[in-house]
């Protein structure tokens, strides 16, 4: 009984700690600070990329914010120190600006990072007269979004860049996409396109624009069109040697095989499910096969079945993760199978 009570107490403490951390407001004792916790991952070239946001708690705008990043090994020994700045030139009073800083070295011993604000300057304000109207965000191996941006200011908006910021459930920045620079005349509208790496942790997205003269307000991306990361095709019904059946004998061994194409660059475990239904909709068989995607590519997945009743059957195939979340399209692959 004591063990049960102690376990319950520890769970409550852990939950309370997580909630307190997740909801912790930024300190207002600092004029300019790193907001909440930074996020880092390994880029394809082996360097370590650090993402985050800087909060301006002052009543006036700032610029030239210098950010110092210490890259460390598992023993907290410094491997590299590098400085960078925010992607936005000017941070409005009470506003935020994202940053993205990479290590110079592709060093596998880097396992920890420490981020601090090293300096900033007072700045004149930028009018927030750029109006961003994003279209739907398409999510697959990459993030793709396009839309329109209007310059409501009185002068040319030169070197205009738009930033697509991905946030996880704890409002940490986990990816940033940057558009090519465009020039927008006063009172005119231009089209923009942004491509970004896709991070499976991402839960919400925001766009903000800045030019040499102007900024936009942050715009939440509400239209998200997710492309599920697995495409299941070419389902076949064969004997164990791979020869196709025209009609399956009762009690014969059957191999149901599909091609599964994974679109993302991350590692993903999965379960391939096969459901066989009789012609009237009654389920006759459910089988599964587990696997692992190590990155983008194709896999052949299969399940064995032995029908013991003659009749007509439909075969449906699905790919889910271990939490029963679909990874492939909700529209299954259906085949008519005749057993005699």
N, C-alpha and C positions, 0 to 999 in steps of 0.2 A: 504493500500500500504506500509506503514511504517513497519507493522508487517511482511509482505512478505519479504521486503528488509532485516530486522533484522534477520529473520530466515535464509535466504540465507547466510548472513554474518557469522552467528554462525556455519552453516554447513561447510563453507569454512575454518573457523578457526579450527574446530574439525578435519577435514580431513588433514589440513596442520600439525596439532599437531601429529596426528597418523603417518603420513609419516615421520616426523622428528624423532619421537621416533624409528620407525622401522628401519630407515636407519642410525641411529646415530652411528658413528664409535667409537670403544673403545678408551678411553683416553690413550695416550702414556706417560702421566706424571707419571704413576705408573709403577714400575718394574714388579710386579706380581699382577694381579687384577681379581676380579670376572667379567666375561664377560656378558654384558647386564643384563637381568632380570632373576632371578631364578624362578623355577616353583615348586610348592608343591601340594601334594594331600594326601588323607587319604588312608592308606593301609588297607588290610582286617582285620588286628588285631587292628585297631583303632589308630595306631601311625601315625604321620605326616612325610612324606618322602619329602625331598628337593633335587631337581636335579639342576645341573648347570654345568658351565665350568669355568676353570681358564685359563687366558691368560698370557703367559710369554712374556713381551715386551722387555726383555733384550737381549743382544747379546751372552749370554752364557746360558747353561742349568742350571736348578734348580731342586731340589728334596726336600723331607720332607716339602712339602707345608701344612701348618696347616690352616684349615678353621674353623671359629667360627660361629655357627648358634644360633641365639636367637629366641626361639619360644615364641610368644606373644598371648595374648587374644585380643578381639576386642577393648579394651581400651589402647592397646599398653603396657600393663603390662607384664613383663617377667614371663613366666610359667616355662621355662627350658632353660638352655644354654648348648650346647654340641659342642665339637670339633671333627673334622674328617680330612681326607686328600683326595687327588685326587686318582682315581683308577689307573692311571699311576704313576709309581714311579718317572720317570724323565720327565720333560716337556722341549722339545727342544726349542732353541731360536726362538722366534716368533710363537711358537706352542701353542696348547691348550690341556687340559686334563679334562675329565669329573669327576664330583663327585656326590655322592649319600649318603646323611646323614639322618638318621631317628631319631625322638625323642625317648627318653627312655620310656616316659609315653604315654599311650593311652588316651590322655586328649581331650575331645570334645571342651574344651574352647579355644584350639589353633586355631586361625584363621589367624594369620600373622606370617611371618618369616623375619628375617634380617640376611644377610650373609656378612661376612667380611673375608679378608685374615689376619690371625693372625701371620704368619711367614713363612719363607722358607730358604733354604740353597743353596749355590753353589754346582754344581754337575759336575761330568765327563759325557761326552756324551755317549749315547748308539747308536751303529750303527743300522741304519734302513735297516737291511738285511733280515727281515722276509717278504715274499711275500704272500699276501692273495688273493686267487681267489674264491670269494663267488659264490654260486649258487643262484637260485631264492629265494626271500623272500616270505614265505607263511603267509598270514595275515588272521586270524580268531579270535577266542577268545584269542589266544596267537600268538606271532610271532615266527616262526621257520625258521631257515636258516642253511644250511650246505655248505661245500666247502672244499678246500684244502689250506694248508699253507706250504710253502717251506722255509727251513732254508738255506740261501745262505752264511751263515757265516762259519768260520773255526772251531768253537767249538760247543758243545752241547747246544741246546736252552732248558734250564730246566724251569719248572714252567711256561710254556707258556699259557697265557690267552688271549682270544679274547673278545672284548666288542662290542655289537651291540647297537648303540646310536640312539634313535628316536628323531626327531626335529619337532616342529610345524611350522606354517607359518612364525613366527617371529624368527625362529632359536633358540628357547628355547629348552633345553633338557627336554623331557616329559616322557621318559622311558629308562632304560638301562638293557640289558641282558648280562650275563657273562657266558662264556663257562667253562667247567671243565678244570683244568690244564692238559697240555700234555707236553711230552718231545720229542724233534725233533732232530735227529742226524744231523751233518753237511752235507749239500748237499742232504738231504732227504726231502720227502714230507709226511705230515700226513693229515688226515681228521679231520675236526672240526664240531661241532654242537652247536648251541646257541638257547636257548629258552628265551623269554622275555614276560613280560606283554604287552598287546596291549592297546594303547591309541588312542581314536578316533580323537584326535587333531593332531596326527602325520601326517606329509606331506613328510618327507624325512628321509633317514636312512644312517648310516655310520658305518664301522667296523674299529677298530684299534686293533693291537696285541702288547703284550709286554711280554718278559720273563725276567729272572734274568740278562741276558746279552744283549739282543737285543730288537728292536722294529720294527714295520712296519710303513709305511706312512699311513695316513688315506685313506680309500677306500670307495668311494660312492657306495651304493647298488643301482643298476639300474634295476635289474630284480625283479619286484614286482608282485606277483600273489595273488590278493585279493580274498578271499572267502567271498561272500556277507553274512551279519550277520543273515539273515532270510531264513529258508528253508520252503517252502510251499508244503504240501503233503495232500493226502487223501481228495480231493475235492469230495463232495457228493451232489446229487440233491434229496431233500426230500420234503414231505409236512410239514406244521408247527409242526406236532407231531413227526417228525423224521423218518417217514416211507418212504422207497425208492419208487420212481416212476419207473415203466417200460415205461409207456407212460403218458405224462402230458396232462390233459384236458385243453382246451382253457379257459382262465380267472381263472384258478386255482391258489391258492397261492403256491409259490415255495420258499424253503429256500436253498440257495447255501452256503455250509459250507466247510471250509478248516482248517487243522491243521497248525499253524504257530509256528515254533521252532526258538527261539532266541538264538544266540550263545555267545553273549558278556555279560560281567558283568556290563555294564553301563545301565542307564535308557534311554529308547528310545521310543518316541511317533511315531505312525505309522498310515497309512491309508491303509485299505484292499479294493482293487478295484476289481469289477467283471464286465467284459465286455462280453455281449452275442451277438454273430454274427449269422446272417442267413447263410445258406449253401453257398450262393454266395459271402459272405464276408461283406455284408451290416450290419452295427451295429444296433441292435435292442434295446439294453438296456445297460446302464452303471449305476452301483450302487456302493456305498462305505460305509464302516464302520470304525470308528476311534477307536484307542486303545492305550495302553501304556504297554511297556515291562519294568518291574522293575528289570530285571536281566535275566540270562539264564533260559530257561524253555519253556514250550509249552502253547499255547493258542488256543482255538477254536474260529474262527471268521466266521461271516456269514452275508449275504445280502439277502433281500427278493426281489422276482421278480414275476410278474403276466403276463404271455404271453397272448397277445390278438389275435395272428394269428397262425394258424396251420403251421407246417413246421419242418424242421430239423435245429438245432442250435448247435453252438459251444460255450462253456463257457470257458473264459480265466480269470485267477486270478493273481493278482500282489499285492505286498506290497511295498509301497513307504513311504518316510518321508514327512513332510509338505512342503518341498521345491521341491517336485517332483523328488527326487533322489531315484533310485531303492534301496531297501533293500533286495529284494529277486532276484532270478535268472531271467535273461531276457527271459528265455525260459518258457512260461506260461504252466500251467496245462490245458489241453484241454479235454473236454468231449463232446461226441455226444448226443444231447438231441432231442427227438421226441415229438412234440406237435400235438395233434389231437383234 
